Amino acid sequence: MQQAAALLKEKKLTVSEVAYATGYTNQSHFSSSFKEVHGMSPKEYMLAHQG
């Protein structure tokens, strides 16, 4: 999940691309797992780390 968070902060990939890049074959499962760890969805995480 740390790698996923780093990729999301870079904003070069979509959430789907980050999911597949980190070994998930299902974006929905990735999003659920990410939210469990970080307390927000991948999209919310990207928005929270704009700048």
Helices and strands as residue ranges (DSSP letters): H 2-10, H 15-21, H 27-38, H 42-48
